[in-house]
Amino acid sequence: FGFQKVLKHYYLQGLHQVTVNADMYVNGDFYDSLSDLEKKALEVAANASLSKSMSYRIY
């Protein structure tokens, strides 16, 4: 993916972590070109993904 080209340090979660606190990076010009509906769709999808990740393996 080329992470080493843009990040000085990149760490994966440990085996003890059941969720990943992930970030999404988007070019500012591209993001600014999105409609309000498209921006909201990204927000909703990100929140849904985080909720699914946090609920994974909860017994």
KARA-V157650 format. One record per run of one state. SS is the DSSP state (a for helix, b for strand, c for the rest). FROM is the first residue (numbers start at 1). LEN is the number of residues. If there is no record, write none. Layout:
BEGIN
SS_FROM_LEN, SS_FROM_LEN
END
This chain:
BEGIN
c_1_2, a_3_4, c_7_21, a_28_6, c_34_2, a_36_20, c_56_4
END
